[in-house]
Structures are given as structure tokens and as C-alpha cells.
């Protein structure tokens, strides 16, 4: 039944990948406000305690209404700020926005959903629906397309550009995994022949080893992991994860931070790993949010979960 609803979602998304045009008053957003109100109700219903079948059914209804809202001319600049359970990221060059979210399942796993919206000169809809292929991607280091996406809920986008070169975008994402482990990912999005491509051979994960297309972290669900872009030093900074004991190496449900940090300085081309870097963060009133959520239905909002 879960597979049937995943297929329904793909069909719904692809059906709306069109150039249909609608009139919209760019000054008065009342039409999109109404859609947002309806979407908020559907989003909360999706996360309410229930069977997977009902949860996926509500999510399918959410997708259908959301795509209808995106068909309204001018929707690219509408923030949908009330929809806290979805992430909407837009780079500084305003060339696209990527929208992602997840649906928790009762076995502790997750389904990921999303789309890339491209602005058009006439306001027509241009989308690349993201099809979560986590369970069918045999090589997690492979380059993929929007049709085979290594799903995640992204919370940070980092533009990387150099003179005369096509820019690419580094994405930081949370990827809940199972009842025992969570994952985070450093992903790269680029566009080739106007089509999105995920992954780029730029990450050094070990000295003198082949570069990787993306970086995936897995750790105990009882712990938290920091993965942030420190803009002051222009580096991606993250916890160094280790097993609690050497004999647990490779068993990621026993992995957590050793209280040191590694980093990737953001430069064009190869991202060389810097180990044992200093990270000084002041405590905030939201420190409790940095812990992993106790329930799958809790909103993932913070890069330290």
C-alpha cells in the first residue's frame, strides 16, 4: 500500500509539470493565502497519529493542492511561511527554489518529498518533482537526477561560484533513517542542460582517497549532530562522529560526537577536509531544540538535531 501511494505522488507531481498559466495579482496575495490556510490543515493532518495509509493519503492530497497553488502566476515569490513542516530554500541568485519535507512511517522510517521550482518570465509553472529513491539507489555515492533522488529535508543552501563557471549549490539536509539511527547529508545540486543533477565529485572524506559526490553521516538516534554553515569563516562545520567503543565500529546506532569538529572550507572545486577545527557557539534559548525529536511527528527545524 505504501508503494501504491508513492506511485500516486509521482503521478500527481508529474501531471502538474506543465506550463499552464493563471492570472494572479502580484500585489494582493489573498488567493495564495487561502491555499496556504488549506495546506496548513492538510499538513497537520498528515502528521497526526494514524496509520501509514491515512498519513500517505493526506500527504497525497497535500501535494495535489500544493501544486495547484504553485500554478498560480507569482507563486515563486510567495513564501508559504505558515507551512512550518516543509522547507523552502532559495539561493541568493534567485534562480530556483527547492521545497522538501518528509512523512514519518510507523516502522520508524521516512518518505521524502519535494520539488524544484524554476521562475519563468511569463509566470508559468516549471517544476522538477523529486522522487525519493533512497531504497532503490544501490550506490549512495552515485550522481542522480530528480527522478532518482536521495531524499532529505534540506535546511541550508550554499551557493558556490567562480568566474566563468556554472554555479553549483551545496545543500545541508536531515535524513531520518530508522528507529535506531538518523542521517544527515551534504548534497550538491547543479544544473546541466537545464536539468537538475544531484551530487558532485568534490568531497574529500579521507586523505589520499578518491573524492566523493556527497557526504552521508549516520549516528545514534539518541544523540544529536551539528552540521552547519559557519558564514563567518565560510566553512561547513560538523561533529566528528565515532563509535562509543572500538568494537562497535561500523554499527552506527552506537555512534556519536567525540566533542571535536571537522569542516569543509567552501571554495570552488575540491572541498578538502579540515579536521579538529574550533567551533565556538554561544548557548541560545533554543538549545532544547538541538536534541533529536522524541516523536517522528515533531518538526525538524534545527541543524543540530
N, C-alpha and C positions, 0 to 999 in steps of 0.2 A: 504493500500500500504506500509506503514511503517513496519507493521508486516511481510509482504512478504519479504522485504529486510533484516530484522533482521534474518529471517529464512535462506535466501540466505547466509548471512555472516556466520552463524553457520555451514551450509553445506560446504561452501568453506574451513573454518578453519579445520573442522573435516576430510575433504577429504585429507588434507595435513599432518595430524598427522600420519606420516609414517616414515619408516627407510630408505627411498630412499637415495642413496649415489651419490655424484657427485665429480668429481675431481676439485681441487682448489689449486692454487699456494699461499701458506701462505705468501710469501714474496711480490708478486705482487697482489695488490687488485684491479686491473683495472676492473675485471668483476663485483665486487660488487660496485665499483664506478659508473659504468654505470647504474646499477639497482637503486642506490641511486639518480642519476640525474632524472630518470624517476619517481621515487617515490615522489620526491620533487614536480614535476609538478602536479602529481595527488593529493598530499596533499593540495597544494594551490588551486587547482580547487575545491576540496571538500569544502573549506571554503569560496569560492567566493559566493556573494549574489545570491541566486537562490531558486527554490522550493525544498521542502524536498525530493521529488522523485529524482531529479537530484543530490542532495547532497549525498543521500544514494547510488545512483548508482555509483558515483565517488568513494565513500568510499569502496564499494564492489570491484571495480577494483583495488584500492589501496591494499586491503587485499590480493587479489589473487597474485598480483605482489610481495608484501612483503613476502608472504610465499614462493614463488618461489625463492626469493633471500636468504631466510633463509635455503633453501635446499642445498645451496652451502656449501661444506665442508669448515670449518673455519669461517663460518658466526658468530659463537658465540662470537668471539673476534673482530668482526667488529662493530664499534660504531654507524654507521649511523648518524654521528654528524650533518649533514646538515638538518635533519628532526626535526626541532625545535618544531613542533606541537605534536610530540609524546614524551613520557617519557620512557627512558630505564634505569633501575636501576639494579645494580649487587652488591651483598653483598661481603664483604671482603674475604669470603671463596671461592668465585668464583664457587659456586655450582649450580647457575642458574642465569637467569636474567628475570626480569618481565617488559613487554612492555605494556604501556597503553596510550590511547588517547580518545578523545570524539568527537562527531559530534553534533553541535547545531541544534535544530529544530526551526521552525518559531513560534511555540506556547510558546517559552521560556524554553522548557525542553531540555534534552540532552540524547544522547545514548552513552554508554561507550563500548569500545572495548579493547581487549588486548590478550596477550598470555604469558605463562611462557615457556621459552626455557631452556632446560637442556643440558649441554655439554655431548658428548659421546666420547668414546675412539677412535672410527673409524670415527668421524666427521659426522655421520648420523644424520638426523633430529629427534629431540624428542621435541614435543610441547604439552602443555596443553592449548587449546584455552579457553579464558574467555568469558562466555556467560552472558551478563548483564541481571539479573533477578530482577532489582530494583522494577519494577512494579508488580511483582508476589510474592515477598517474604513477606509473611504476618507478620512475626516476624523479625524485623530488628536486633534482638539480637541473631538470630539463627546461629549455625555453618553451613557453606555452603561449597560447592565444586566449582571447576572451571566451572561446568555445571550450577550452580546457584550462580552467583557472584553479590555481592553488589557493583556495578560498581563505579569506581572513577579513576581520573588521579593522580597517585602517584608521589610525588616529593622527597620523602626521604625514605630510608630504614635503619633500625637499627637492627643489629644482636644482639641477646640475647642468651648467652650460659652459661652453668655451667658444671663442670667436671662430666663426666659420664651421662650427659643428652643430649637428642636430641635438637639441637638448634631450635629457632624459630626467626621470623623476624617481627619487628613492622614496619608498613607502614603508612606514613602520606599522605593523599590524599585530593584533591579538588574535590568537587562533586556539580557542579552547579545544581540547582534544578528546579526552576520555574522563572517566570517573577518577583516574589516578594522576593524570598529567595534563598540563597546559602547554601550549606552544606560543612563541612569538616569532615573527618573521621580519627580515629586512628584504624587501622586494624591490624590483626595478621595473618601471613602466616606461616604455618608449613607443614611438610610432614609426612604422616602416610602411611606405606606400599608403599612408593614411590609415593604417590598421594597427591596433594596439598589440604590443608584444610584451610579455612578462618575463623578466629575467635578463641578466646581462653579465658577461664573463669578466667581472671586475673585482670580486671579493677574495682577498687573501685570508683564509681561515687558519692556515698553519704556514710557518716559514718554510720556503723552498718546496711548497706543494702546489699542485695545479689550482688555478683560480676557480671560483665557483660562481654560479649565476644568481644565487640567492643564499641568504643565511637563515637557518632554522634553529631555534632554541627550544629545547624541551626540558621541563623541570616539574618537580612535585607540585601537585595542585594545592597542597597545604602551604606552599610558600608563595612569595611574590618575586617578580623580576623587574628590575628597572631597564627600560630601553627607551632612550630619549635622544632628541637632537638638541645638543647644547649650542645654542646660536652664538653665545659669547666667544666660543673657541671654534665654532663651525665643525663640530665632530658629533658623530653618533656614539653615544656612551652607553655601556650596558654592563650588567653584573657578570662577573666571571663565575660560571656555574661549574660545580664539582660534585662528585658523589659524597655522601656522608662518610663513607668508608671506602678504601680502595677496592675491596672485594665487590662493591656494588657498581663498579664501572660498567657503563652501558645500560644499566637499569634506571631509567630516567625518573621513575617515581620516587627515587631517593636522591635526586639532585636539587641543589640549592646554591645560593650565593655564598662565596667564601669571604664576602665583605671587601673584595677588591673589584676594580673596574677595568675593562678594556674599551677600546674605542677605534672607530674608523674616521680619520680626518676626511672631510668632504673636499675632494679635488677631482679634476677631470681625469678619467682613465682609471687605472688600478687603485683600489682602496686598500692601502696597506694597514694591517692590523697593528695597533699600538697597545701594548699590554701594561697593566698596572698603572693606569693613569689616575690622577687625583680628580675627584668629583666632590664639590662642596655645595650642598643644597641646604638651605635653611628649612627648618620644620615649618609646616603650614597647618592651618586649621583643618585641612582635608586629609591629614595623614592617615586616618582610618580608611579612606577610600583606596589606599595603595595596596591593601590586602586583597587576595583573591576572593571573589564573591562566594558566599556560602551556598547560594542557590543559583541555578543556571538562569533563572529568570531575572536576576539582578542586572542592571545596566552596566556594561563595561565602558567606563569613561576615562580611565586614567592609565597612563603609560607604565605605571609601576605595579600593575596587577600581575 
